[in-house]
């Protein structure tokens, strides 16, 4: 079987009608329409075996809610028939945090298969059997993995060659160098008594670069001490 090298996202979901959704407009949407990447949303229910297209069952050991069945999700993964070098992800609040470095890693590859859970979770056995890498977009719980998958895909797509208008568009953004992005300004020169910092209109590119670096460092120290600690090579702990 021959696989295409185009970056593609294959999404397994109970709600394929949610896609492309936001991925079909703006930067990602234009790139999708231009053929710079591909998106496939596959309905997990297509792998159900009964006439009701059931995909879940009660949790073993009791408890509230329902659990997505291992055999159904495994069949959906197998039916997608993806190339063996493509990552297999499961959006999950207990997963590895989604960072810009992970996004860059995923964007540089062939594109992932992303399983979107629902209900109380997914049977652990399919995670193990199909080697799904769990990824989290934050310490909170959503109704399902679809919105999380969209966030991951959007972040990847904007790094693909030819997607962003300028080659350097993503270089100075938040997290690209382990720092938050510096403040941005544009016209008008004055807004409700607030001026654009004079140094930004000085024409001195070296001073502008130094100001931006200092601003990024100050913002990171104040708002994300965890990132600052990593950058400085220290542990974000307090000796007691």
C-alpha positions as a LaTeX table, in Angstrom:
\begin{tabular}{lrrr}
\hline
Residue & $x$ (\AA) & $y$ (\AA) & $z$ (\AA) \\
\hline
Unk1 & 0.00 & 0.00 & 0.00 \\
Unk2 & 1.32 & 3.47 & $-0.93$ \\
Unk3 & 0.89 & 6.31 & 1.55 \\
Unk4 & 0.98 & 9.98 & 0.65 \\
Unk5 & 3.57 & 12.26 & 2.23 \\
Unk6 & 1.15 & 15.18 & 2.64 \\
Unk7 & 0.70 & 16.15 & 6.30 \\
Unk8 & $-2.67$ & 14.83 & 7.34 \\
Unk9 & $-4.80$ & 14.58 & 10.43 \\
Unk10 & $-7.10$ & 11.58 & 10.85 \\
Unk11 & $-9.67$ & 12.13 & 13.59 \\
Unk12 & $-11.73$ & 9.33 & 15.14 \\
Unk13 & $-14.85$ & 10.81 & 16.70 \\
Unk14 & $-18.47$ & 10.14 & 17.51 \\
Unk15 & $-19.29$ & 13.53 & 15.99 \\
Unk16 & $-17.57$ & 13.80 & 12.58 \\
Unk17 & $-19.92$ & 16.65 & 11.70 \\
Unk18 & $-17.90$ & 18.84 & 14.09 \\
Unk19 & $-15.08$ & 18.86 & 11.51 \\
Unk20 & $-13.58$ & 20.82 & 9.93 \\
Unk21 & $-15.39$ & 23.41 & 12.06 \\
Unk22 & $-12.91$ & 26.18 & 12.94 \\
Unk23 & $-10.26$ & 24.32 & 10.96 \\
Unk24 & $-12.17$ & 25.17 & 7.79 \\
Unk25 & $-11.74$ & 28.94 & 8.09 \\
Unk26 & $-8.92$ & 31.49 & 8.38 \\
Unk27 & $-5.32$ & 30.29 & 8.14 \\
Unk28 & $-5.97$ & 26.57 & 8.56 \\
Unk29 & $-9.01$ & 26.69 & 6.28 \\
Unk30 & $-7.16$ & 28.43 & 3.46 \\
Unk31 & $-4.32$ & 25.94 & 3.76 \\
Unk32 & $-6.79$ & 23.05 & 3.73 \\
Unk33 & $-8.50$ & 24.40 & 0.61 \\
Unk34 & $-5.10$ & 24.91 & $-1.02$ \\
Unk35 & $-4.10$ & 21.31 & $-0.41$ \\
Unk36 & $-1.26$ & 22.12 & 2.00 \\
Unk37 & $-2.65$ & 19.57 & 4.45 \\
Unk38 & $-5.49$ & 17.06 & 4.63 \\
Unk39 & $-8.17$ & 16.25 & 7.18 \\
Unk40 & $-10.21$ & 13.09 & 7.57 \\
Unk41 & $-12.92$ & 12.77 & 10.23 \\
Unk42 & $-14.03$ & 9.16 & 10.73 \\
Unk43 & $-17.11$ & 8.10 & 12.69 \\
Unk44 & $-16.26$ & 5.62 & 15.45 \\
Unk45 & $-19.84$ & 4.32 & 15.24 \\
Unk46 & $-19.07$ & 2.89 & 11.80 \\
Unk47 & $-17.15$ & 0.17 & 13.64 \\
Unk48 & $-20.08$ & $-0.80$ & 15.89 \\
Unk49 & $-21.44$ & $-4.30$ & 15.40 \\
Unk50 & $-25.06$ & $-4.05$ & 16.55 \\
Unk51 & $-28.05$ & $-2.40$ & 14.91 \\
Unk52 & $-28.08$ & 0.36 & 17.52 \\
Unk53 & $-24.46$ & 1.23 & 16.68 \\
Unk54 & $-23.51$ & 1.01 & 20.34 \\
Unk55 & $-19.99$ & 2.10 & 21.26 \\
Unk56 & $-20.02$ & 2.24 & 25.07 \\
Unk57 & $-20.89$ & 0.17 & 28.12 \\
Unk58 & $-21.02$ & 0.49 & 31.90 \\
Unk59 & $-17.68$ & 0.75 & 33.74 \\
Unk60 & $-16.26$ & $-2.44$ & 35.20 \\
Unk61 & $-16.35$ & $-2.24$ & 38.98 \\
Unk62 & $-19.30$ & 0.13 & 38.94 \\
Unk63 & $-19.50$ & 3.88 & 38.94 \\
Unk64 & $-21.24$ & 6.64 & 37.00 \\
Unk65 & $-21.34$ & 7.15 & 33.28 \\
Unk66 & $-20.26$ & 4.95 & 30.41 \\
Unk67 & $-16.92$ & 3.87 & 28.95 \\
Unk68 & $-15.94$ & 3.71 & 25.28 \\
Unk69 & $-15.43$ & 0.05 & 24.42 \\
Unk70 & $-11.96$ & $-1.24$ & 23.56 \\
Unk71 & $-13.09$ & $-3.48$ & 20.71 \\
Unk72 & $-15.05$ & $-0.72$ & 18.98 \\
Unk73 & $-12.30$ & 1.90 & 19.16 \\
Unk74 & $-9.66$ & $-0.65$ & 18.17 \\
Unk75 & $-11.71$ & $-1.57$ & 15.11 \\
Unk76 & $-12.04$ & 2.12 & 14.21 \\
Unk77 & $-8.28$ & 2.61 & 14.50 \\
Unk78 & $-7.59$ & $-0.46$ & 12.38 \\
Unk79 & $-10.11$ & 0.62 & 9.75 \\
Unk80 & $-8.32$ & 3.97 & 9.37 \\
Unk81 & $-5.36$ & 1.96 & 8.01 \\
Unk82 & $-2.78$ & 4.68 & 8.65 \\
Unk83 & 0.90 & 4.45 & 7.80 \\
Unk84 & 2.93 & 2.86 & 10.60 \\
Unk85 & 5.09 & 5.96 & 11.08 \\
Unk86 & 2.14 & 8.20 & 11.94 \\
Unk87 & 1.62 & 8.99 & 15.64 \\
Unk88 & $-1.50$ & 7.62 & 17.34 \\
Unk89 & $-2.86$ & 10.05 & 19.90 \\
Unk90 & $-5.70$ & 10.07 & 22.41 \\
Unk91 & $-6.84$ & 13.45 & 23.71 \\
Unk92 & $-7.05$ & 12.97 & 27.46 \\
Unk93 & $-6.81$ & 15.23 & 30.55 \\
Unk94 & $-4.34$ & 12.78 & 32.07 \\
Unk95 & $-2.02$ & 12.89 & 29.07 \\
Unk96 & 1.30 & 14.55 & 28.32 \\
Unk97 & 0.87 & 18.34 & 28.27 \\
Unk98 & 0.66 & 19.77 & 24.77 \\
Unk99 & 3.60 & 22.16 & 24.39 \\
Unk100 & 5.03 & 24.09 & 21.49 \\
Unk101 & 7.94 & 21.67 & 21.30 \\
Unk102 & 5.53 & 18.74 & 20.95 \\
Unk103 & 3.57 & 20.68 & 18.33 \\
Unk104 & 6.78 & 21.28 & 16.36 \\
Unk105 & 7.59 & 17.58 & 16.58 \\
Unk106 & 4.15 & 16.57 & 15.31 \\
Unk107 & 4.16 & 19.22 & 12.56 \\
Unk108 & 7.49 & 17.95 & 11.24 \\
Unk109 & 6.12 & 14.43 & 10.81 \\
Unk110 & 3.48 & 12.87 & 8.56 \\
Unk111 & 0.57 & 13.92 & 10.78 \\
Unk112 & $-1.26$ & 12.06 & 13.56 \\
Unk113 & $-4.29$ & 9.90 & 14.02 \\
Unk114 & $-6.24$ & 11.43 & 16.90 \\
Unk115 & $-8.85$ & 9.50 & 18.87 \\
Unk116 & $-11.44$ & 11.66 & 20.63 \\
Unk117 & $-12.91$ & 10.13 & 23.76 \\
Unk118 & $-16.35$ & 10.73 & 25.20 \\
Unk119 & $-18.33$ & 9.57 & 28.23 \\
Unk120 & $-16.29$ & 8.69 & 31.34 \\
Unk121 & $-13.27$ & 7.65 & 29.32 \\
Unk122 & $-11.80$ & 4.94 & 27.14 \\
Unk123 & $-11.16$ & 1.30 & 28.02 \\
Unk124 & $-7.51$ & 1.15 & 29.12 \\
Unk125 & $-6.87$ & $-1.98$ & 27.08 \\
Unk126 & $-7.24$ & $-0.24$ & 23.72 \\
Unk127 & $-4.83$ & 2.47 & 24.84 \\
Unk128 & $-2.28$ & $-0.25$ & 25.55 \\
Unk129 & $-3.07$ & $-2.50$ & 22.59 \\
Unk130 & $-3.00$ & 0.26 & 19.96 \\
Unk131 & $-0.21$ & 2.21 & 21.65 \\
Unk132 & $-2.12$ & 5.45 & 21.94 \\
Unk133 & $-0.08$ & 8.35 & 23.31 \\
Unk134 & $-2.30$ & 10.42 & 25.59 \\
Unk135 & $-2.08$ & 14.20 & 25.15 \\
Unk136 & $-3.72$ & 16.93 & 27.25 \\
Unk137 & $-4.34$ & 20.57 & 26.35 \\
Unk138 & $-4.78$ & 21.60 & 29.99 \\
Unk139 & $-5.80$ & 20.72 & 33.51 \\
Unk140 & $-9.54$ & 20.71 & 32.94 \\
Unk141 & $-12.16$ & 18.35 & 31.56 \\
Unk142 & $-14.08$ & 18.86 & 28.30 \\
Unk143 & $-17.18$ & 17.01 & 27.12 \\
Unk144 & $-15.05$ & 15.20 & 24.56 \\
Unk145 & $-11.74$ & 15.26 & 22.76 \\
Unk146 & $-12.89$ & 17.05 & 19.61 \\
Unk147 & $-12.14$ & 20.62 & 20.71 \\
Unk148 & $-8.78$ & 19.49 & 22.07 \\
Unk149 & $-8.01$ & 17.77 & 18.76 \\
Unk150 & $-8.86$ & 20.95 & 16.87 \\
Unk151 & $-6.47$ & 22.94 & 19.04 \\
Unk152 & $-3.67$ & 20.46 & 18.41 \\
Unk153 & $-4.29$ & 20.36 & 14.66 \\
Unk154 & $-4.52$ & 24.14 & 14.32 \\
Unk155 & $-1.25$ & 24.60 & 16.18 \\
Unk156 & 0.44 & 22.08 & 13.88 \\
Unk157 & $-0.99$ & 23.37 & 10.61 \\
Unk158 & 0.31 & 26.91 & 11.10 \\
Unk159 & 3.86 & 25.50 & 11.27 \\
Unk160 & 3.58 & 23.61 & 7.98 \\
Unk161 & 5.63 & 24.95 & 5.05 \\
Unk162 & 3.73 & 27.53 & 3.02 \\
Unk163 & 0.92 & 28.06 & 5.51 \\
Unk164 & 2.01 & 31.28 & 7.22 \\
Unk165 & 2.51 & 34.36 & 5.12 \\
Unk166 & 6.02 & 35.17 & 6.32 \\
Unk167 & 8.81 & 32.71 & 7.02 \\
Unk168 & 9.55 & 34.37 & 10.37 \\
Unk169 & 5.92 & 34.62 & 11.48 \\
Unk170 & 6.28 & 31.87 & 14.07 \\
Unk171 & 9.79 & 32.63 & 15.27 \\
Unk172 & 9.03 & 35.29 & 17.89 \\
Unk173 & 5.79 & 33.87 & 19.20 \\
Unk174 & 5.10 & 32.74 & 22.75 \\
Unk175 & 6.94 & 29.53 & 23.71 \\
Unk176 & 9.11 & 29.48 & 20.56 \\
Unk177 & 12.20 & 30.17 & 22.68 \\
Unk178 & 10.78 & 29.12 & 26.03 \\
Unk179 & 9.47 & 32.63 & 26.67 \\
Unk180 & 6.14 & 34.41 & 26.41 \\
Unk181 & 5.82 & 36.83 & 23.53 \\
Unk182 & 6.60 & 40.51 & 24.03 \\
Unk183 & 3.77 & 43.12 & 23.80 \\
Unk184 & 2.64 & 44.13 & 20.32 \\
Unk185 & 1.52 & 47.58 & 19.12 \\
Unk186 & 0.26 & 49.18 & 15.91 \\
Unk187 & $-1.48$ & 52.38 & 14.79 \\
Unk188 & $-2.83$ & 54.71 & 16.03 \\
Unk189 & 0.16 & 56.23 & 17.83 \\
Unk190 & $-2.09$ & 57.20 & 20.76 \\
Unk191 & $-5.07$ & 55.24 & 22.09 \\
Unk192 & $-7.08$ & 56.68 & 25.00 \\
Unk193 & $-4.02$ & 58.47 & 26.29 \\
Unk194 & $-1.73$ & 55.44 & 25.91 \\
Unk195 & 1.27 & 55.83 & 23.62 \\
Unk196 & 3.22 & 53.25 & 21.66 \\
Unk197 & 6.56 & 52.84 & 23.51 \\
Unk198 & 8.95 & 55.37 & 21.98 \\
Unk199 & 11.68 & 52.82 & 21.42 \\
Unk200 & 9.49 & 50.92 & 18.93 \\
Unk201 & 9.30 & 53.95 & 16.66 \\
Unk202 & 12.97 & 54.91 & 17.04 \\
Unk203 & 14.17 & 52.98 & 14.02 \\
Unk204 & 16.99 & 51.45 & 16.08 \\
Unk205 & 16.54 & 47.75 & 15.38 \\
Unk206 & 19.10 & 46.63 & 17.95 \\
Unk207 & 17.38 & 48.58 & 20.72 \\
Unk208 & 13.98 & 47.27 & 19.61 \\
Unk209 & 15.26 & 43.69 & 19.74 \\
Unk210 & 16.75 & 44.24 & 23.20 \\
Unk211 & 13.50 & 45.81 & 24.46 \\
Unk212 & 11.45 & 42.92 & 23.14 \\
Unk213 & 13.77 & 40.38 & 24.73 \\
Unk214 & 13.57 & 42.17 & 28.07 \\
Unk215 & 9.79 & 42.35 & 27.87 \\
Unk216 & 9.52 & 38.64 & 27.06 \\
Unk217 & 11.72 & 37.75 & 29.99 \\
Unk218 & 9.82 & 40.00 & 32.40 \\
Unk219 & 6.43 & 38.63 & 31.30 \\
Unk220 & 7.64 & 35.05 & 31.60 \\
Unk221 & 9.05 & 35.62 & 35.09 \\
Unk222 & 5.80 & 37.22 & 36.25 \\
Unk223 & 3.22 & 35.01 & 34.57 \\
Unk224 & 4.92 & 31.65 & 33.99 \\
Unk225 & 7.56 & 31.03 & 36.67 \\
Unk226 & 7.52 & 27.37 & 35.64 \\
Unk227 & 8.77 & 28.28 & 32.16 \\
Unk228 & 11.27 & 30.72 & 33.59 \\
Unk229 & 12.65 & 28.07 & 35.94 \\
Unk230 & 13.18 & 25.68 & 33.04 \\
Unk231 & 14.85 & 28.38 & 30.97 \\
Unk232 & 17.16 & 29.31 & 33.83 \\
Unk233 & 17.95 & 25.66 & 34.48 \\
Unk234 & 16.58 & 25.75 & 38.01 \\
Unk235 & 13.79 & 23.91 & 39.78 \\
Unk236 & 10.63 & 25.86 & 40.47 \\
Unk237 & 10.66 & 24.93 & 44.13 \\
Unk238 & 11.06 & 26.70 & 47.44 \\
Unk239 & 13.60 & 25.44 & 49.95 \\
Unk240 & 12.01 & 24.87 & 53.33 \\
\hline
\end{tabular}
